[in-house]
């Protein structure tokens, strides 16, 4: 039985770790919030009181952390994975961070970058799309582990390539959410049956997973985070930096990044990224409807 140390048991990491337990892996989890560790234990996993304890003897270490500085500290810091993991252990970093940081880590420790897409529901269902960067042999080791949490697991290139593909993913997702938000505000202004409109739009060429998974909640202004605005804002910053580095124009992406940044500036970073609909509503000069209306 493969022994896994799992660091970061939040909205995504918690259900991923639980799915690994369900698939028969020996999972020990660590998180600064003890309640999240308790949930893993309730699912059949083990608790660790430190990074060192979580990774001790692990063949695979998985990180699911908020940002590049967090991953760098947890992996390369004096009390981190590099200092305490067994020689030859494989790091699978499922966080979304800068590609250059993934390359820096891969130069110091055996690692693949494996950011995920699919949101909280995809993590719960074990159907995440996972884009993996790293050496062929390391991908082969990671694949059975990732298959337990993902429905689509694809090796996309060398170290850092997974993060590059994830940046493209976040560009498409943010742009789609913004267009769905604009469409919903437009429909409401014309007093169309929004729920009926969502159904028919989802069945045609405009169909997409944002319409399937988020549009009704957006229309009803239910913004419990499946993926927080502040994290998507961070991801779009990664995208913009990488695009500048490559000399690539992303005009629509830059606009959506500004809109996402405006939500953060207004104090809405903790909401689901579907909250872009509120910004479109206000920019249109309309009053915000009550939740559920």
C-alpha positions as CSV (number, residue, x, y, z in Angstrom):
1,X,0.0,0.0,0.0
2,X,1.5,3.3,-1.1
3,X,2.0,5.7,1.8
4,X,1.0,9.3,1.1
5,X,1.6,12.5,3.1
6,X,-1.0,15.1,2.2
7,X,-0.4,18.8,3.0
8,X,-3.3,21.2,2.7
9,X,-6.8,19.9,3.4
10,X,-8.9,22.8,2.3
11,X,-11.9,23.0,-0.1
12,X,-10.0,21.0,-2.7
13,X,-7.4,19.1,-0.7
14,X,-9.8,17.7,1.9
15,X,-12.0,15.7,-0.6
16,X,-9.0,14.7,-2.6
17,X,-7.3,13.2,0.4
18,X,-10.5,11.4,1.4
19,X,-10.8,9.9,-2.1
20,X,-7.2,8.6,-1.9
21,X,-8.2,6.9,1.4
22,X,-11.2,5.4,-0.4
23,X,-9.0,4.1,-3.2
24,X,-6.9,2.2,-0.6
25,X,-3.9,4.5,-0.1
26,X,-2.4,5.0,3.3
27,X,-2.9,8.8,3.8
28,X,-1.6,11.0,6.6
29,X,-2.7,14.6,6.4
30,X,-1.5,17.9,7.8
31,X,-3.3,21.2,7.9
32,X,-3.0,24.3,10.1
33,X,-6.7,24.0,10.8
34,X,-7.2,21.0,13.0
35,X,-10.8,20.6,12.1
36,X,-9.9,19.8,8.5
37,X,-7.5,17.1,9.7
38,X,-10.3,15.7,11.9
39,X,-12.4,15.3,8.8
40,X,-9.7,13.3,7.1
41,X,-9.4,11.1,10.1
42,X,-13.2,10.6,10.1
43,X,-12.8,9.4,6.4
44,X,-10.2,6.8,7.4
45,X,-7.0,8.8,7.1
46,X,-4.4,9.6,9.7
47,X,-3.5,12.9,11.4
48,X,-0.1,14.6,11.6
49,X,0.8,17.5,13.9
50,X,3.5,18.8,11.6
51,X,4.9,18.6,8.0
52,X,7.7,16.4,9.2
53,X,5.3,13.9,10.8
54,X,3.1,13.9,7.7
55,X,5.9,13.2,5.2
56,X,8.0,10.8,7.4
57,X,8.3,7.5,5.5
58,X,5.9,8.6,2.7
59,X,6.6,7.4,-0.8
60,X,4.5,10.2,-2.2
61,X,3.9,13.7,-0.8
62,X,1.0,15.8,-2.2
63,X,0.7,19.5,-1.6
64,X,-2.5,21.5,-2.2
65,X,-1.7,25.1,-1.1
66,X,-2.9,28.6,-1.9
67,X,0.1,30.3,-3.6
68,X,3.7,30.1,-4.8
69,X,5.3,31.4,-1.5
70,X,3.3,28.8,0.5
71,X,4.5,26.0,-1.7
72,X,8.1,27.2,-1.7
73,X,8.1,27.5,2.1
74,X,6.4,24.1,2.7
75,X,8.6,22.3,0.3
76,X,12.0,24.0,0.5
77,X,11.8,25.6,4.0
78,X,13.9,24.4,6.9
79,X,11.0,22.5,8.3
80,X,9.6,21.5,4.9
81,X,9.3,18.5,2.7
82,X,12.8,18.5,1.4
83,X,14.2,18.5,4.9
84,X,12.1,15.6,6.2
85,X,10.9,13.4,3.3
86,X,12.6,10.1,2.5
87,X,15.2,10.1,-0.3
88,X,13.5,9.3,-3.5
89,X,10.0,10.3,-2.4
90,X,7.9,11.9,-5.1
91,X,6.3,15.3,-4.6
92,X,3.1,15.9,-6.4
93,X,2.2,19.6,-6.2
94,X,-1.5,20.0,-7.0
95,X,-1.4,23.7,-6.1
96,X,-1.7,26.4,-8.7
97,X,1.5,28.4,-8.7
98,X,3.9,30.2,-11.0
99,X,5.6,27.8,-13.6
100,X,9.1,29.2,-12.7
101,X,8.5,28.2,-9.0
102,X,7.6,24.6,-10.1
103,X,10.8,24.5,-12.1
104,X,12.8,25.7,-9.1
105,X,11.3,23.0,-6.9
106,X,11.8,20.3,-9.5
107,X,15.5,21.2,-9.6
108,X,15.8,20.6,-5.8
109,X,13.5,17.6,-5.2
110,X,11.9,14.8,-7.3
111,X,8.6,16.4,-8.3
112,X,5.8,16.8,-10.7
113,X,3.5,19.9,-11.0
114,X,0.0,18.6,-11.2
115,X,-2.5,21.5,-10.8
116,X,-6.2,20.5,-11.1
117,X,-9.4,21.8,-12.6
118,X,-13.0,21.0,-11.8
119,X,-13.7,22.9,-8.6
120,X,-15.0,21.6,-5.3
121,X,-17.5,19.3,-6.9
122,X,-14.9,17.7,-9.1
123,X,-12.7,17.2,-6.1
124,X,-15.6,15.5,-4.2
125,X,-16.6,13.4,-7.2
126,X,-13.0,12.4,-8.0
127,X,-13.4,13.7,-11.6
128,X,-10.8,16.4,-11.7
129,X,-8.9,17.3,-14.8
130,X,-5.2,17.2,-14.0
131,X,-2.4,18.6,-16.1
132,X,1.0,17.2,-15.2
133,X,4.5,18.6,-15.8
134,X,7.6,16.6,-15.1
135,X,9.8,13.7,-16.2
136,X,8.2,10.7,-17.9
137,X,9.3,8.3,-15.1
138,X,7.9,10.6,-12.4
139,X,4.6,10.9,-14.2
140,X,4.4,7.1,-14.4
141,X,4.8,7.0,-10.6
142,X,2.3,9.8,-10.1
143,X,-0.4,8.5,-12.5
144,X,-2.0,5.7,-10.3
145,X,-2.3,8.2,-7.4
146,X,-3.8,11.0,-9.6
147,X,-6.2,8.5,-11.2
148,X,-7.8,8.2,-7.7
149,X,-8.7,11.9,-7.7
150,X,-9.1,12.7,-11.4
151,X,-11.1,11.7,-14.4
152,X,-8.6,13.2,-16.9
153,X,-4.9,12.9,-16.1
154,X,-2.6,14.1,-18.9
155,X,1.2,14.5,-19.0
156,X,1.7,17.9,-20.8
157,X,5.4,18.3,-20.8
158,X,8.5,19.1,-18.6
159,X,8.5,20.7,-15.2
160,X,6.3,23.8,-15.1
161,X,4.2,22.7,-18.1
162,X,1.4,21.7,-15.9
163,X,1.2,25.2,-14.4
164,X,1.3,26.7,-17.8
165,X,-1.6,24.7,-19.0
166,X,-3.5,25.5,-15.7
167,X,-2.9,29.3,-16.4
168,X,-4.6,28.8,-19.8
169,X,-7.4,26.9,-18.1
170,X,-8.0,29.8,-15.7
171,X,-8.1,32.2,-18.6
172,X,-10.8,30.2,-20.3
173,X,-12.8,29.7,-17.0
174,X,-12.7,33.4,-16.0
175,X,-13.6,34.6,-19.5
176,X,-16.5,32.1,-19.6
177,X,-17.8,33.1,-16.2
178,X,-17.7,36.8,-17.2
179,X,-19.7,36.1,-20.5
180,X,-22.3,34.0,-18.6
181,X,-22.6,36.8,-16.1
182,X,-23.2,39.3,-18.8
183,X,-25.7,37.1,-20.5
184,X,-27.7,36.6,-17.3
185,X,-27.8,40.3,-16.5
186,X,-28.9,40.9,-20.1
187,X,-31.7,38.3,-19.8
188,X,-32.9,39.6,-16.5
189,X,-33.1,43.1,-17.9
190,X,-35.5,41.8,-20.6
191,X,-37.5,39.9,-17.9
192,X,-36.8,36.5,-19.5
193,X,-37.3,33.3,-17.5
194,X,-33.7,32.9,-16.5
195,X,-33.9,29.3,-15.5
196,X,-35.5,28.3,-18.8
197,X,-33.0,30.4,-20.7
198,X,-30.1,28.6,-18.9
199,X,-31.6,25.2,-19.9
200,X,-31.9,26.0,-23.6
201,X,-28.5,27.8,-23.8
202,X,-26.8,24.8,-22.2
203,X,-28.2,22.5,-24.9
204,X,-26.9,24.5,-27.8
205,X,-23.5,25.7,-29.1
206,X,-23.3,28.1,-26.2
207,X,-23.3,25.1,-23.8
208,X,-20.4,24.9,-21.3
209,X,-19.7,23.7,-17.8
210,X,-20.2,27.2,-16.3
211,X,-23.8,27.1,-17.6
212,X,-24.2,23.6,-16.2
213,X,-22.6,24.0,-12.8
214,X,-22.7,27.7,-11.9
215,X,-25.2,29.7,-13.9
216,X,-28.3,29.0,-11.7
217,X,-26.3,29.8,-8.5
218,X,-25.1,33.0,-10.1
219,X,-28.6,34.0,-11.1
220,X,-29.7,33.4,-7.5
221,X,-26.7,35.2,-6.1
222,X,-25.5,32.1,-4.1
223,X,-21.8,32.7,-3.8
224,X,-20.6,30.0,-1.3
225,X,-17.1,29.4,-2.6
226,X,-16.4,26.5,-4.8
227,X,-13.5,28.5,-6.0
228,X,-12.8,31.9,-4.3
229,X,-12.4,35.2,-6.2
230,X,-9.1,35.9,-4.5
231,X,-7.6,32.7,-5.7
232,X,-8.8,33.2,-9.3
233,X,-7.4,36.8,-9.1
234,X,-4.1,35.3,-8.0
235,X,-4.2,32.8,-10.9
236,X,-4.9,35.5,-13.5
237,X,-1.9,37.4,-12.1
238,X,0.2,34.2,-12.9
239,X,-1.3,34.2,-16.4
240,X,-0.6,37.8,-17.1
241,X,3.0,37.4,-15.9
242,X,3.6,34.3,-18.1
243,X,2.0,36.0,-21.1
244,X,4.2,39.0,-20.8
245,X,7.2,36.7,-20.5
246,X,6.2,35.0,-23.7
247,X,5.2,38.2,-25.5
248,X,1.6,37.0,-25.9
249,X,-1.4,39.4,-26.1
250,X,-4.4,38.4,-23.9
251,X,-6.6,41.5,-24.2
252,X,-9.8,39.8,-23.0
253,X,-8.0,38.0,-20.3
254,X,-6.5,41.3,-19.1
255,X,-10.0,42.8,-18.9
256,X,-11.4,39.9,-16.9
257,X,-8.3,40.1,-14.6
258,X,-9.2,43.8,-13.9
259,X,-12.8,42.9,-13.1
260,X,-11.7,40.1,-10.8
261,X,-9.3,42.5,-9.1
262,X,-12.1,45.0,-8.6
263,X,-14.1,42.4,-6.7
264,X,-11.1,41.7,-4.5
265,X,-10.7,45.5,-3.9
266,X,-14.4,45.7,-2.9
267,X,-13.9,43.0,-0.2
268,X,-15.5,40.1,-2.1
269,X,-12.4,37.9,-2.4
270,X,-14.0,35.2,-0.2
271,X,-17.0,34.8,-2.5
272,X,-17.2,32.2,-5.3
273,X,-15.9,33.6,-8.6
274,X,-19.4,33.6,-10.0
275,X,-19.8,36.8,-8.0
276,X,-18.6,38.5,-11.3
277,X,-22.4,38.8,-12.0
278,X,-22.7,41.4,-9.2
279,X,-20.0,43.5,-10.8
280,X,-21.8,43.3,-14.2
281,X,-25.1,44.2,-12.5
282,X,-23.6,47.3,-10.9
283,X,-21.8,48.4,-14.0
284,X,-25.1,48.1,-15.8
285,X,-26.7,50.6,-13.4
286,X,-29.0,48.0,-12.0
287,X,-29.8,47.3,-8.3
288,X,-28.6,43.9,-7.0
289,X,-31.6,41.6,-6.6
290,X,-32.2,39.8,-3.4
291,X,-30.7,36.3,-3.1
292,X,-33.1,33.7,-4.4
293,X,-35.0,36.2,-6.5
